[in-house]
Amino acid sequence: MRPALLLLLLVLMLQADHVRWQGDYEKARLQAQQEQKELLVMLMEPACSACTKMLRTTFMDQNYISYINENYVAVLITKAQTQSYPIELLYTLEYPALFFLDSHEIYTKDALFGYITPETLERHLK
């Protein structure tokens, strides 16, 4: 992850109830298998204003944050990052993109694309 993005995530984590993001897809997948959780994978582009706005609004201080943290291992992946992730499975040209997978990389819900409001995500999680 880029240093600026890491700094933003650190500041966000210190301020409020938030999704506990990980930056390594493979470690997150293994954790999801061990804990019998699903994967919540957000793909974003560096310098994407909609992406950073979503991190501050949709993924902080919402009623469903504890639900996400209890049931999902969340992974934040930036486009063209050096760490490996299944690009052919999570291929998109639209950012941000949010994918819902089980620990065996099978889709559990339809993916969401573009800016996702808290209301949209809450409906999608039900």
C-alpha positions as CSV (number, residue, x, y, z in Angstrom):
1,M,0.0,0.0,0.0
2,R,1.1,3.5,-0.6
3,P,2.4,5.5,2.4
4,A,-0.4,8.2,2.1
5,L,-3.1,5.5,2.1
6,L,-1.5,3.8,5.1
7,L,-1.5,7.1,7.0
8,L,-5.1,7.8,6.1
9,L,-6.1,4.3,7.3
10,L,-4.1,4.8,10.6
11,V,-5.8,8.2,11.3
12,L,-9.3,6.7,10.5
13,M,-8.6,3.7,12.8
14,L,-7.7,6.0,15.7
15,Q,-10.9,8.0,15.4
16,A,-13.9,5.7,15.3
17,D,-15.5,2.4,14.9
18,H,-14.2,1.1,11.5
19,V,-13.7,-1.9,9.3
20,R,-10.5,-3.6,10.2
21,W,-8.8,-3.7,6.8
22,Q,-5.9,-5.9,5.8
23,G,-3.5,-5.2,2.9
24,D,-2.4,-8.8,2.1
25,Y,-5.0,-10.8,0.2
26,E,-3.4,-14.2,0.7
27,K,-3.0,-13.7,4.5
28,A,-6.6,-12.5,4.7
29,R,-7.8,-15.6,2.7
30,L,-6.0,-17.9,5.1
31,Q,-7.4,-16.1,8.1
32,A,-10.9,-16.3,6.6
33,Q,-10.5,-20.1,6.3
34,Q,-9.2,-20.5,9.8
35,E,-11.9,-18.3,11.3
36,Q,-14.7,-19.6,9.0
37,K,-15.4,-16.1,7.7
38,E,-16.0,-14.6,4.3
39,L,-13.8,-12.1,2.5
40,L,-14.8,-8.5,1.8
41,V,-12.4,-7.3,-0.9
42,M,-12.3,-3.6,-1.9
43,L,-10.3,-2.7,-5.0
44,M,-9.4,0.9,-5.4
45,E,-7.2,3.2,-7.4
46,P,-4.5,5.4,-5.9
47,A,-5.7,9.0,-5.6
48,C,-9.3,7.9,-6.0
49,S,-11.4,10.5,-4.2
50,A,-14.6,8.3,-4.2
51,C,-12.5,5.5,-2.6
52,T,-11.1,7.6,0.2
53,K,-14.6,9.2,0.8
54,M,-16.0,5.7,1.1
55,L,-13.4,4.7,3.6
56,R,-14.4,7.7,5.7
57,T,-18.2,7.4,5.4
58,T,-19.4,4.0,4.3
59,F,-16.8,2.0,6.3
60,M,-16.8,4.1,9.5
61,D,-19.3,4.8,12.3
62,Q,-22.1,2.8,10.7
63,N,-24.4,0.3,12.4
64,Y,-23.1,-2.6,10.3
65,I,-19.4,-2.1,11.1
66,S,-19.4,-4.7,13.9
67,Y,-21.3,-7.1,11.7
68,I,-18.6,-6.8,9.0
69,N,-15.8,-7.2,11.5
70,E,-17.5,-10.3,13.0
71,N,-18.4,-12.0,9.7
72,Y,-15.8,-10.9,7.2
73,V,-12.1,-10.5,6.8
74,A,-11.8,-7.2,5.0
75,V,-9.0,-6.7,2.4
76,L,-8.1,-3.4,0.8
77,I,-6.2,-3.7,-2.5
78,T,-4.9,-0.8,-4.6
79,K,-4.8,-1.2,-8.3
80,A,-1.4,-2.5,-9.5
81,Q,-0.1,-3.2,-6.0
82,T,2.9,-5.5,-5.8
83,Q,1.3,-8.1,-3.5
84,S,-0.6,-10.9,-5.3
85,Y,-4.3,-11.2,-5.5
86,P,-6.5,-13.1,-8.0
87,I,-6.8,-10.4,-10.6
88,E,-8.7,-12.7,-13.0
89,L,-11.3,-13.3,-10.3
90,L,-11.5,-9.7,-9.2
91,Y,-11.1,-8.1,-12.5
92,T,-12.8,-4.7,-13.0
93,L,-12.3,-1.4,-14.8
94,E,-14.6,0.5,-12.4
95,Y,-13.2,1.7,-9.1
96,P,-14.0,1.4,-6.2
97,A,-15.2,-2.2,-6.4
98,L,-16.4,-4.3,-3.5
99,F,-16.4,-8.1,-3.8
100,F,-17.9,-10.6,-1.4
101,L,-16.3,-14.1,-1.4
102,D,-16.2,-17.1,0.8
103,S,-12.8,-18.4,1.9
104,H,-12.6,-20.7,-1.1
105,E,-13.0,-17.6,-3.4
106,I,-16.6,-18.3,-4.5
107,Y,-18.8,-15.2,-4.8
108,T,-21.4,-15.0,-2.1
109,K,-23.1,-11.8,-3.2
110,D,-23.0,-9.6,-6.3
111,A,-20.1,-7.2,-6.5
112,L,-20.8,-3.5,-6.0
113,F,-19.1,-0.9,-8.2
114,G,-18.5,2.9,-7.9
115,Y,-19.2,5.0,-4.9
116,I,-21.2,2.8,-2.4
117,T,-23.4,4.7,0.1
118,P,-23.9,3.4,3.6
119,E,-27.5,2.7,2.8
120,T,-26.6,0.6,-0.3
121,L,-24.0,-1.4,1.6
122,E,-26.4,-2.0,4.5
123,R,-29.1,-3.3,2.1
124,H,-26.6,-5.5,0.3
125,L,-25.4,-7.1,3.6
126,K,-28.9,-8.2,4.5
